[in-house]
Amino acid sequence: MKLKFTKMHGAGNDFVVIDAINQAIDFTPAQWQYLADRRFGVGADQMLVVEKAQAAGVDFRYRIYNADGGEVEQCGNGARAFVRFVTDKKLTDKRAIKVETMSGIIEPRLEANGQITVDMGAPILNPEDVPFDTTDLLCKAEGEDTLWPLDIKGETNWISVVSMGNPHAVQVVADVEAAPVREDGVLIEHHPRFPKRVNAGFMQILDQHHIKLRVFERGAGETLACGTGACAAVVAGIRRGVLVSPVKVQTRGGELVIAWGGQDSPVMMTGPAVTVFEGEIEI
Ligand SMILES: N[C@@H](CCC[C@H](N)C(=O)O)C(=O)O
């Protein structure tokens, strides 16, 4: 088939976005990998699929596939691209929409200045629900957070575990540019303590309202930005008592602003979403 797609990015985290309301798709993992391939396909960190909603009172369903072909629960930067896409394609005239994802309903809205804010829901903090296996581990308390020891290359990395619908392991580093993001990131992603694998975040605290962040994403490798990774890092930093909401998150691809009121309140993420080009590919 000839597949129509739109290439987009949110702070450099790039996507192939597909309208599955007006064209039927049913791809294998190998076909998703082909679309994501930067040499033989289109090239993307994730593929985003726009579908009709299944639940009542919801506008759309949003599905996410990593570059490795696996379907995943959530993508923050993708949620902003999703809003730009359905607005530009006139699939809705609402500025605030409700979107079903594998991990629940999120509520993005298009701001007057063109930025997009997404209510990402409350973070999940119970390790078993992230999921993270704490069997026989001794944790240490820091503020309201609990830090867990993770053995990487024979050394202990102290991590916070947070789920934003998808799993994250966040650690504080002195200098994010010098941090071994790719070398350690792949080991953290596949660490046996994470039964569903994990996204590995490395954050440098600049001040209470400002961090630098790099994320080695599950199923995609290091990306220029990770929206749920930014939410998870800010939640971890606020719980540790080293950050105060709102927090500016500087990534290699752009800036996001994350606000969180603590406990069960939703994490709000604001940032850009950009259309790069439209295309067609035989698949
Ligand atoms: N880029 C994303 C997250 C995409 C999914 C992630 N790699 C996972 O496997 O959970 C974002 O902006 O949140």
The ligand as an SDF file (V2000), in Angstrom:
LIG
                    3D

 13 12  0  0  0  0  0  0  0  0999 V2000
    9.5470   10.1340   23.4110 N   0  0  0  0  0  0  0  0  0  0  0  0
    8.5930    9.8680   24.3700 C   0  0  0  0  0  0  0  0  0  0  0  0
    8.4510    8.5230   24.9880 C   0  0  0  0  0  0  0  0  0  0  0  0
    8.2380    7.4040   23.9540 C   0  0  0  0  0  0  0  0  0  0  0  0
    8.0410    6.0420   24.5620 C   0  0  0  0  0  0  0  0  0  0  0  0
    9.2410    5.5390   25.3250 C   0  0  0  0  0  0  0  0  0  0  0  0
   10.4050    5.3240   24.4980 N   0  0  0  0  0  0  0  0  0  0  0  0
    8.8630    4.2310   26.0460 C   0  0  0  0  0  0  0  0  0  0  0  0
    9.2210    3.1600   25.5500 O   0  0  0  0  0  0  0  0  0  0  0  0
    8.2170    4.2930   27.0940 O   0  0  0  0  0  0  0  0  0  0  0  0
    8.0850   11.0450   25.1700 C   0  0  0  0  0  0  0  0  0  0  0  0
    8.2160   12.1690   24.6610 O   0  0  0  0  0  0  0  0  0  0  0  0
    7.5240   10.8500   26.2280 O   0  0  0  0  0  0  0  0  0  0  0  0
  1  2  1  0
  2  3  1  0
  2 11  1  0
  3  4  1  0
  4  5  1  0
  5  6  1  0
  6  7  1  0
  6  8  1  0
  8  9  2  0
  8 10  1  0
 11 12  2  0
 11 13  1  0
M  END
$$$$
